[in-house]
Amino acid sequence: MKKVYNLKDRYNKSLDFLTKSVPPPCKILDLGTANLLSELMIENGYNVINTEGEDLDIEYDIVKNIDVDLVTAFEIFEHLMAPINILSEIKTEKLVASIPLNLWFAKAYWNKDEEWDRHYHEFEDRQFNWLLKKAGWKIIKSEKWIAPTKQLGIRPILRRFTPRYYIVYCVRKK
């Protein structure tokens, strides 16, 4: 069966949170390669620059050397082994980031065919909050949402009630 919850649904929720937190116009560095969400941000009045697929665990000079109003990271930090490194180095004063939450009834996502498409971390919201705090960020607002599917089974039923995604708007602590 096809999933009822698709990327566009998630991207629209992310865009709605972004526009309520930091309305356009705004110059954004979006961590991750260009995708449908970065296209939607541009369509909605944002000036978006994406990273180019570099290994952000090791190559994060871009966040230290670019002049933007905001850094966004939509489902990026779970792929990094040490997200505190890049989070600590971001020079911009504002950050909007989302992550998939760790679900007690499902293992972390691990694509066997694509090395880059694996989750090293899936956080609980409190773990992600602590990571952000340790990296020098103060959360201004946050939101969670579910990702239901039309599949049958216990996990799909639990996904109708259990939040899967967590998004935050943060500012750099002074």
Secondary structure, DSSP 4 states (H G I P E B T S, - for coil): ---SS-HHHHHHHHHHHHHHHSPSSEEEEESS---HHHHHHHHTTEEEEE--S--TTT--THHHH---SEEEEES-GGG-S-HHHHHHH--SSEEEEEEEBP-TTSPPPB-SS-TTSB-S--B-HHHHHHHHHHTTEEEEEEEEE----S--SHHHHHHTTS--EEEEEEEE--
